[in-house]
Amino acid sequence: MTQGRSSQKKESLSGLIERVTYFNEESGFVVLRIKVKGRRDLLSLVGKSVSANAGEWVKAEGVWTRDRDHGLQFKADNLVCTPPTNIEGIEKYLASGMIKGIGPVYAKKMVAKFGDTIFDIIDTASAKLETIDGIGPGRRRKIKDAWQEQKMVREIMVFLHSNGVSTSRAVRIYKTYGEEAIEKIQANPYILAKDIRGIGFKSADQIARKLGIPEDSMHRAQAGLNHVLIEATSNGHCALPEDMLVLHSTELLQVSEDIVRHGLQQSLNARDVEKECIDETDLIFLPALKQAEETIAQRIGSIAAQRAHYPPIDIDKAIEWIQERSQIQLAASQMLAIRNALEHRLIIITGGPGVGKTTIIRSILKILHAKQVSFLLCAPTGRAAKRMSESTGFPSKTIHRLLEVNPRTGRFKHNEQSPLETQLLVVDECSMVDIPLMHHLLRALPREAHLLLVGDVDQLPSVGPGSVLKNLIDCGLTHVVRLKEIFRQASGSHIITNAHRINHGQLPLTEEDEPSNDFFFIEREEPEKIASTLVQMIRDRIPAKFKVDPIRDIQVLCPMNRGSLGVRDLNLTLQNTLNPMKQGDAYVEKFGWQFRVKDKVIQTENNYDKEVYNGDIGHILKIDGMEKEVTVQFDHRQIVYDFGELDELSLAYAITIHKSQGSEFPIVIIPVATQQYMLLQRNLIYTGVTRGKKLVLLIGQKKALAMAVRNAKNAHRHSGLKHRLSLAARFDSV
């Protein structure tokens, strides 16, 4: 062994892994502390491995180097970890937390009882574990299942690693495909890009190449086309023009256009995609989205063609009654909205903050409740549903809970065969409802029911595909009430008045223009200054002045994910500022984030099994290294995640404005800079500002804010819904 300067002579090293200091699941880079026979001190070993656990035996080949910061290290060109065979290693291996249900205490008991046969006992005779004090049938089954899963996950990790793909999604792959995972991937590696969140087409394509699938394969061409269409839905499109789809797919696959067009024809023949000419453009749809658009247009046309059939209501008297009962004076526009809602089967109420939408809904519901009309209330997110319940006094649910999703299949219980039981369905925050969700709602709506849609059409459109609310308002089929008057009780809020100014293309008034107590703009030019001011405001100034919790009460909303003022960078900065690591604190590193107790986190996809949905925000209560679980508090519910499920969570000190839709926060801070110019749009800033309840603070460049306020262009979304609704309107008028 050479100390001092690096030696280029290859050597071998083997020993027992005492501690895994660092392991990156994406790259496989690992830092180990190992015990070598004949040495009293622990040695440092660095290299790449599929996985590594305390107690395993490691064999490595490489060279000794002296790192400036970390001292002497063995740098391995290759290393292999194998399960331990001696008692010391077995106990350390079981105690490492790699198997749920076993920690240091049980590891000691199990090795004391069964010695080096313990692995065989777990594998083939797990019932014997119940002879150990503290292990009953429940824990025994948990240990057995975790052992089997760990073995399968390791096989998947080795398979992925040997095919040049990171192993971080191995647990999710196992949970998706079970014990047939490797067999299914070998048969068609492109299923990974379709089924596994976080694995893109390029990773699946990398495996396909290793497995010998040729570049000009029709399977590959069809997978590429499907990938481009699915990616388009994440940008709001329900379809793509044929030429655009072929162009993007050709660029992705790096093959000739002829191969892509041949693949497209095969996909069309197999009905994997469908073509339709709309407004003289050939659009290619995923079949489910085309069918969803057709169902929406057909159901909306049917509902809109009929008048209301509530019990007899003297509307003038009803309006007098609700004003007296609620001790309010309705404006003329509000009375008109109530009249329209009671006269028509389908009505849309739209308008910005402070224009009286809540007062109208509450009044309509009280009138109908007095007439014993049944109604159901829903909204796209939990926070929006809760706010609706509080403002109306009637129970409200998320759309998913209302439709009763089956956690195993993701399908809804309520549909045409099992409709909802209601005479009226009220849907709030409709700007967030995308094509698939509106499709499911309308399928579940009883044929004779009424529909009241409420939302702010000037906000950002849904994250999912389509522009449903805008298309419904513009189609000419529906009765639309547009509310524009800001009522006296709301006009004192500069958040509300400035939101309307922004929506009309005017710069917001700030403290430089007139006194303000709930809306501020702090001008900073350099991105570094914007970021540092933002941190100072959250850490010191705002909590001191307003007596609020900087983690729970303040929400940073960013126009974009990337860059120094993007979600990722600000989350890391704010986590270290507001929730710094202390020695001995529990944490887990997964999927590019380090999660700590007290961290604010956001759910990034719908999980029907746990009943948490994309955009739900919570706080980490507990991290259990032995059980490999993280417990998160969402409102009044505690949800447990396996470590392998943490790709569903991201830090949420900062989130995108898109993710904030449907939510309100006591205090909102928005960084604004020209580096975000690609996304600086009026409806983006407007949506962000309207999320704040008590205080909105913009920090950045006035030039960037002016750019956003002037830019009223919204990105075009390819969809056939507007066309289908206009056809229904023409048919209805004949």
Secondary structure by P-SEA (a helix, b strand, c coil): ccccccccccbbbbbbbcccccccccccbbbbbbbcccccbbbbbbbbcccccccbbbbbbbbbbbbccccccccccbbbbcccccaaaaaaaaaccccccccaaaaaaaaaacccaaaaaaccccccccccccccaaaaaaaaaaaaaaaaaaaaaaaaaaacccccaaaaaaaacccaaaaaaaacccccccccccccaaaaaaaaaaaccccccaaaaaaaaaaaaaaaaaaccccccaaaaaaaaaaaacccaaaaaaaaaaaaaaccbbbbbccccccccaaaaaaaaaaaaaaaaaaaaccccccccaaaaaaaaaaaaacccccaaaaaaaaaaacccbbbbbbcccccaaaaaaaaaaaaaaacccbbbbcccaaaaaaaaaaccbbbbccccccccccccccccccccccccccbbbbcccccccaaaaaaaaaaccccbbbbbbccccccccccccaaaaaaaaccccbbbbbccccccccccaaaaaaaaaaaccccccccccccccbbbbbbccaaaaaaaaaaaaaccccccccccccccbbbbbccccccccaaaaaaaaaaacccccccbbbbbcccccccccbbbbbccccccccccccbbbbbccccccccbbbbbcccbbbbbcccccccccccccccccccccccccbbbbbbcccccccccaaaaaaaaaccccbbbbbccaaaaaaaaacccccccccaaaaaaaaaaaaaac
